[in-house]
Amino acid sequence: MYFAEWALWCACVKSDGGNKEDLDGYKKGAVPIVDPTYAETLEEDLERQAAKRFGFARTRGPVYACNDTYLELRCGGMEEKRGLISLITIVLLYFLIGPLLEIPGQILWAVISGSGMAFDRDLYGGDLFIFLLLTILLGGGLWLYFKYAFRFSRLELLTSRHLLIRFNRITRQVYLHRPASCGGLLVLPWEGVITEEVAGLRLVMAWTPLSRTELPFPTAVFVGKPSSRLSDLQSEWEFIRRYMDEGGVCAVEKPRISSQLPLPLPAFSAQFDALGPFLRNGGPLVWLGCILISPAFVILGLSHWASLLLCWRPRWPRVIREAGLPGKPVPAFTTIADYPSDVRAQLLANAHRWTSRPGLAPENRRRGRGQAR
């Protein structure tokens, strides 16, 4: 499910009025679109990031490639919930479009076969009217779906199978592979990344317009699997940091490589990854409840697998596949000029949201951070 990435991208391209049209304080300007960034606070964040070290380095994956040139992992904010949108889409289409398709199909088959056997009677003029009416309703329903709802189905169906992040230690770059509806493919610098390790979430990596990127908007990705233990997220970042800064594969324990094929096991195991904290800390009642609702997990697992089967494996452009090889060019960093003119105009119009203010952020606005060891 790419809902988190889609929502972040919408925050960058939607107008101020579109983002705040439902808030009472918008017309008076009482509610800011986003929290302001303070220059000295950002400098503190960058210094803290440069000094961030942890004692243990381990990745929980999935890892799709790891060699002396690049490290490739899966990212995605709500991957364990994948299948929910697919299930809603299937149910919606079945109950809204299925009945409208059944009767016109029977009439059409009766006309093709030359008899009215499907209705146990001969066809008459009213059947043609019903056929045309239901066909128009079917076409109208499909039009409404593709105009207003298909964009949400595309967060799981008929799109890239996974969101990928690739760290190239030779070029000192980070590559993000995302659908265009979630921000598209990006080439970002390794230096300047800011990470957050928050228990219950994934490892969050972010680039701001002020942290050595050439883009007028921020970018955030959610790397690996979620965990309720802070140590898991800290060791995930330490694994990536040691790989990039301390010698590649030689500096870390080489991880198990996962397959990008749409296998059923990862689709079902994702449900249990999300349940892990409850099962570890819960008692017999929690386990009994999980057994009682296990059919729901099976249905979600099947929906998750169906979404993987209906998506295609993401493929990097040739310049990124060859990046870091001897004699091959270094990919250019993504700039605002790489976007279509209409998207570029929206991004530039919203660039004021991400400009910094002088000084430090107020105490009640500062984020709590885990202390590096």
C-alpha positions in Angstrom: 0.0 0.0 0.0 1.5 3.3 -1.1 -1.0 5.6 0.8 1.6 7.3 3.0 3.8 8.1 0.0 0.8 9.4 -2.0 -0.3 11.6 0.9 3.2 13.1 1.3 3.4 13.8 -2.4 -0.1 15.4 -2.4 1.1 17.7 0.4 3.8 18.9 -1.9 1.7 19.5 -5.0 -1.7 20.5 -3.7 -2.4 24.2 -3.2 -2.7 25.8 0.2 -6.5 26.1 -0.3 -6.8 22.5 -1.3 -4.9 21.4 1.8 -6.9 23.6 4.2 -10.3 24.0 2.6 -12.0 22.2 5.4 -10.4 24.0 8.3 -12.2 27.0 9.8 -9.0 28.9 10.5 -7.7 28.8 7.0 -9.3 32.0 5.7 -7.8 34.0 8.6 -4.4 32.4 8.1 -4.5 31.1 11.7 -3.5 27.6 10.9 -0.2 27.1 9.0 0.0 24.6 6.2 3.0 22.9 7.7 5.1 23.5 10.8 7.9 26.0 9.9 11.5 25.0 9.8 14.1 26.8 11.9 17.6 27.2 10.5 19.5 26.6 13.7 17.3 23.6 14.6 18.1 22.1 11.2 21.8 22.6 11.7 21.5 20.8 15.1 19.7 18.0 13.4 22.4 17.7 10.7 25.2 17.7 13.4 23.3 15.1 15.4 22.9 13.0 12.3 26.6 13.1 11.5 27.5 12.0 15.0 24.8 9.3 15.2 26.4 5.9 15.9 24.9 2.7 17.3 26.6 -0.4 18.7 24.9 -3.0 16.6 24.3 -3.2 12.8 21.6 -5.5 11.4 19.0 -5.2 8.7 15.7 -7.0 9.0 15.1 -6.6 5.2 13.8 -7.3 2.7 17.1 -6.8 1.0 17.1 -7.3 -2.8 20.8 -6.7 -3.6 23.9 -6.2 -1.6 27.4 -6.0 -3.2 30.4 -3.7 -3.1 28.7 -1.1 -5.3 25.1 -0.8 -4.0 22.7 -1.9 -1.4 19.0 -2.2 -2.3 16.1 -2.5 0.2 12.4 -2.3 0.1 10.6 0.8 1.4 7.0 1.7 1.9 5.0 3.2 4.8 2.1 0.8 5.1 3.4 -2.4 3.4 2.0 -4.7 6.1 -1.5 -3.3 5.4 -1.3 -4.0 1.7 -4.3 -5.9 0.4 -6.9 -3.8 2.2 -7.5 -1.4 -0.8 -7.5 -4.4 -3.2 -10.2 -6.1 -1.1 -12.3 -2.9 -1.0 -11.9 -2.5 -4.7 -13.0 -6.1 -5.5 -16.0 -5.9 -3.2 -17.0 -2.5 -4.5 -16.9 -3.6 -8.2 -18.6 -6.9 -7.4 -21.7 -5.3 -5.7 -22.0 -2.2 -7.8 -21.1 -3.5 -11.2 -21.9 -7.2 -11.0 -25.7 -6.9 -10.9 -25.7 -4.4 -13.7 -23.5 -6.7 -15.8 -25.5 -9.9 -15.2 -28.8 -9.0 -16.9 -27.3 -7.3 -20.0 -25.1 -10.3 -20.4 -28.0 -12.6 -20.4 -29.9 -10.5 -22.9 -26.8 -10.3 -25.2 -26.3 -14.1 -25.0 -30.0 -14.6 -25.9 -29.6 -12.4 -28.9 -26.4 -14.1 -30.0 -27.8 -17.6 -29.5 -31.0 -16.7 -31.4 -33.4 -17.6 -28.6 -34.9 -16.3 -25.3 -34.0 -19.5 -23.4 -32.1 -17.5 -20.8 -35.5 -16.0 -19.7 -37.7 -19.1 -20.3 -39.6 -16.9 -22.8 -39.2 -15.0 -26.1 -37.6 -11.6 -26.1 -39.7 -8.5 -26.6 -39.1 -4.8 -27.1 -38.9 -4.0 -23.4 -35.8 -6.2 -23.1 -34.0 -3.9 -25.5 -34.8 -0.9 -23.3 -33.6 -2.7 -20.2 -30.4 -3.7 -22.0 -29.7 -0.2 -23.0 -30.6 1.3 -19.6 -28.4 -1.1 -17.7 -25.6 -0.8 -20.2 -25.7 3.0 -19.7 -25.7 2.6 -15.9 -22.8 0.2 -16.2 -20.8 2.6 -18.4 -21.6 5.5 -16.0 -20.5 3.4 -13.0 -17.2 2.5 -14.6 -16.7 6.1 -15.7 -17.2 7.3 -12.1 -14.9 4.6 -10.8 -12.0 5.4 -13.1 -12.5 9.2 -12.6 -12.7 9.3 -8.8 -11.7 6.0 -7.3 -9.2 4.3 -9.6 -6.5 6.6 -8.3 -6.8 4.9 -4.9 -6.9 1.4 -6.4 -3.6 2.2 -8.1 -2.0 2.5 -4.7 -2.0 -1.3 -4.7 -3.0 -2.5 -8.2 -1.5 -2.2 -11.7 1.6 -0.3 -10.5 5.1 -1.1 -9.3 5.2 -4.2 -7.1 7.4 -2.6 -4.5 9.0 0.8 -3.6 12.7 0.5 -3.7 15.6 2.5 -2.2 19.2 1.9 -3.5 22.3 3.2 -1.8 25.3 3.5 -4.1 28.6 3.8 -2.1 30.7 4.6 -5.2 28.6 7.6 -6.4 27.6 8.5 -2.9 24.0 8.7 -4.0 20.6 7.4 -2.9 18.0 6.4 -5.5 14.3 6.1 -4.9 12.0 4.1 -7.2 8.4 5.1 -6.8 5.3 5.5 -9.1 4.8 8.9 -10.6 1.6 9.3 -8.4 3.9 9.0 -5.3 6.6 11.4 -6.4 8.4 9.3 -9.1 12.1 8.3 -9.3 14.6 10.5 -7.4 18.4 10.8 -7.3 19.4 12.3 -4.0 22.7 12.9 -2.2 23.8 10.6 0.6 25.3 13.5 2.6 22.4 15.5 4.1 20.0 12.7 4.9 18.2 12.9 8.3 16.9 9.8 10.0 14.3 9.2 12.7 14.0 6.0 14.7 10.6 5.9 16.3 9.4 2.7 18.0 6.3 1.3 16.3 7.2 2.7 12.9 9.8 2.1 10.2 13.2 3.7 9.9 12.3 7.2 8.4 14.8 8.8 6.1 14.2 12.4 5.0 15.8 15.1 2.8 14.8 18.7 3.1 15.3 21.6 0.7 18.0 22.9 3.1 19.9 19.6 3.4 22.0 19.7 0.3 19.3 18.7 -2.2 18.4 20.7 -5.3 14.6 20.3 -4.8 12.2 22.9 -3.4 10.3 20.3 -1.4 11.1 17.7 1.2 11.2 13.9 0.6 10.6 11.2 3.2 10.8 7.4 2.9 10.0 4.5 5.2 12.7 1.8 5.0 12.4 -1.8 5.9 10.0 -3.4 8.3 8.2 -1.8 11.2 9.2 -2.7 14.7 8.0 -1.9 18.2 11.6 -2.1 19.4 13.8 1.0 19.0 16.9 -1.1 18.8 15.7 -2.7 15.6 15.4 0.6 13.9 18.7 1.9 15.3 20.5 -1.2 14.0 18.8 -0.8 10.6 20.3 2.7 10.2 23.7 1.6 11.6 23.8 -1.2 8.9 23.1 1.3 6.2 25.6 3.8 7.6 28.4 1.3 7.9 27.8 0.0 4.4 28.0 3.5 2.9 30.8 5.0 5.2 33.0 2.1 6.3 33.7 -0.2 3.4 30.6 -1.7 1.9 30.0 -5.5 2.3 33.2 -5.9 4.3 31.9 -3.5 7.0 28.6 -5.4 7.6 27.3 -8.9 7.8 26.0 -9.8 4.4 22.2 -10.1 4.6 19.9 -12.8 3.1 18.8 -11.7 -0.3 15.0 -11.7 -0.8 13.2 -12.5 -4.1 11.1 -9.9 -5.9 8.8 -12.5 -7.3 5.2 -12.3 -6.2 5.4 -15.3 -3.8 2.5 -16.1 -1.4 4.6 -16.5 1.8 5.6 -12.8 2.1 2.0 -11.8 1.5 0.7 -13.8 4.5 3.7 -13.2 6.7 3.2 -9.4 6.5 0.0 -9.9 8.5 2.0 -11.5 11.4 4.7 -8.9 11.2 2.1 -6.3 12.2 0.7 -8.6 14.9 4.1 -9.4 16.4 4.1 -6.9 19.3 0.6 -7.9 20.3 1.4 -11.6 20.3 4.6 -11.1 22.2 3.1 -9.0 24.9 -0.4 -10.4 25.0 -1.9 -13.1 27.1 -4.2 -16.1 26.3 -7.1 -13.8 25.4 -5.1 -12.1 22.7 -4.0 -15.4 21.2 -7.6 -16.6 21.3 -8.9 -13.5 19.6 -6.3 -13.9 16.9 -7.5 -17.4 16.3 -11.1 -16.3 16.1 -10.4 -13.6 13.5 -7.8 -15.7 11.6 -10.2 -16.0 8.5 -9.9 -12.2 8.2 -6.1 -12.6 8.1 -6.4 -15.3 5.3 -8.6 -13.0 3.3 -6.2 -10.0 3.7 -3.3 -12.3 2.8 -5.0 -13.4 -0.4 -5.8 -9.8 -1.3 -2.1 -8.9 -0.6 -1.0 -11.7 -2.9 -3.5 -10.7 -5.6 -2.1 -7.1 -5.5 1.4 -8.5 -5.9 0.4 -10.6 -8.9 -1.4 -7.7 -10.6 1.7 -5.4 -10.3 5.0 -5.5 -12.2 8.5 -5.7 -10.9 10.1 -2.2 -10.8 13.1 -1.6 -13.1 15.7 1.0 -12.7 16.8 3.2 -15.7 20.0 2.1 -17.3 22.0 5.0 -16.0 21.2 3.9 -12.4 21.8 0.2 -13.1 25.3 1.1 -14.4 26.1 3.8 -11.8 29.4 3.1 -10.0 30.8 0.8 -12.7 34.2 1.7 -14.2 33.8 4.2 -17.1 30.1 4.7 -16.6 28.5 8.2 -16.0 27.3 9.3 -12.6 23.5 10.0 -12.6 22.6 13.6 -12.2 20.8 14.7 -9.1 17.1 15.2 -9.5 16.2 18.9 -9.9 12.9 20.8 -10.4 13.6 21.0 -14.1 13.1 17.2 -14.4 9.4 17.5 -13.7 6.6 18.2 -16.2 5.7 21.9 -16.5 2.4 21.6 -14.7 3.9 19.7 -11.8 6.9 22.1 -11.7 4.6 25.1 -11.4 2.7 23.5 -8.5 5.9 22.6 -6.7 7.3 26.1 -7.1 4.1 27.7 -6.0 4.2 25.7 -2.7 7.9 26.2 -2.1 7.2 28.8 0.5 6.0 26.1 2.9 9.5 24.7 3.3 11.5 27.9 3.7 13.3 28.2 7.0 13.0 30.8 9.8 16.1 32.1 11.7 16.8 30.8 15.2 15.7 27.7 17.1 12.3 26.1 17.2 10.2 26.7 20.3 10.6 24.0 23.0 7.0 22.8 22.5 7.7 22.3 18.8 10.9 20.3 19.0 10.7 16.6 18.3 11.9 14.0 20.7 14.8 12.0 19.5 16.4 8.8 20.5 20.0 9.3 21.8 22.7 7.8 19.7 25.2 5.5 21.5 
